[in-house]
C-alpha cells in the first residue's frame, strides 16, 4: 500500500509545472498529508473507480476545498476543473476524514503549510471556476466526466442547474451524483449528525432530531439553511430528464446516525412520506449523457384525457391506477375532474388509498388517483384530464 501511495505521488508530481512555484519537498509533504487525512479513500478512489477518469476531462461541481484535485491528474485525468462560488483558495485548513469518520469532531480540522491556491497553482491542468454552475459557459460540450458530491441538495434551481450540467458534457459522458437526502435523520445538515452528539436537553437540537426537521418542515428556512428540500422522486425525475441513469443506490444511515430511531408515533406524523426517503441517507446515481438532446417524446400535449389513454384499474381502497404517456413531469401537470382541479397532487400512496377525496400522485409512468367523492371513475360519467400548468385548456 505504501508503494502504491508513493507511485501515485510521483505520477501526480510529474503533472506539475517545471519550475514549481513552491519547493518540491514542500509539495511532496503536502500530498503525503492529504493522503494521510483520508482523501484517497473518501474521494479519489471512489470517483476514479466509479467514472474511469483516465484520459478524460473531469468537472467537479461544488468542489469546495478540493485538496484532492491533484491526485485525479495522478490517476490519469487530462484536466480537473472545479466549480464552486464558495471555494476559499486562501485557506490552509483541511478536513481530516479519519477523525470525522471516527466521530472525533474536535480533531477533524488540520492546518497545512501552504494554502489551497499554493497547491493548485503547481498544476497547469487544474482550474477553479468561482461561479454558480449555471453561469459557467464553455462554448460547447467539453467534459467527459462530471461529479457532484453532496451538491444537489443545495441547488437553488435543480432542474435548470442539472440541465446546464448536461449541456457542458460530451455525448456519452458520465456523471456521478451523491445526494444527501433532507428527509433522513441527518438530512438537516446541522447538529446532531450522530447519536453521540445528541443532547435531548438542547432545544435547538431537539427541533431537528428524530425527524423533527421534517415534521416541522413549514418552519424550516431554505434560504438560511442553503437546502432546497427536494424529495428523492423529484430529483430522480429531473435526472432522468437529462441523463440515462443506469445505476441507483439508496444508502441507509448507520445505526449511530439514527437508523433505528423511528417510532410508530413518528412514522404516523410522517404519513405523507415514503419509507425510502425517510430511511435513505445518501442517494447515489450513475448516468450518461445520451446523443439526443431531448430525452422526452417530441410532444406531450397540454391536456391528456386520462379516461381514453389507457384502462383505469382499481388499485386499493379509494385509489385507482392508470398508465400515462412518457414525458409527463409531475411538477408540470395537475389532475382535473370535469375541469375542476383535484388534489393535493403529491399525496402519499396510503393517503390516497385510505382517504381519497381527490388526492393523487404522478409516479413514474402511472397516475394514482381518487375521485372527489370516492366514486368509481370508470362508472361515474366524469372526465379526468391531466392539464399542463399554464398550458392551453381544451
Secondary structure, DSSP 4 states (H G I P E B T S, - for coil): -HHHHHHHHHHHHTTS-SS-SS-HHHHHHHHHHHHHTTHIIIIIHHHHHHHT-TTSEEEEET--S-TTHHHHHHTT-SEEEEE-TT--TT--EEE-HHHHHTT-GGG-EEE-SS-HHHHHTT-TTEEEE-S-GGG---SS--EEEEEEES-GGG-TTHHHHHHHHHHTEEEEEEEEEEEE-TTSTTTTSSS-SSGGG--TT-HHHHTTTTTHHHHTGGG--HHHHT-----HHHHHHHHHHHSEEEEEEEEPPPGGGTTT---HHHHHHTTTS-HHHHS-SEEEEEEE--SSS--S-S---SEEEHHHHS--EEEETTEEEEE--TT--GGGEEEEETTEE---TB--HHHHHHT-TT-EEEETTEEEE--TTS--TTTS---EEEEETT----
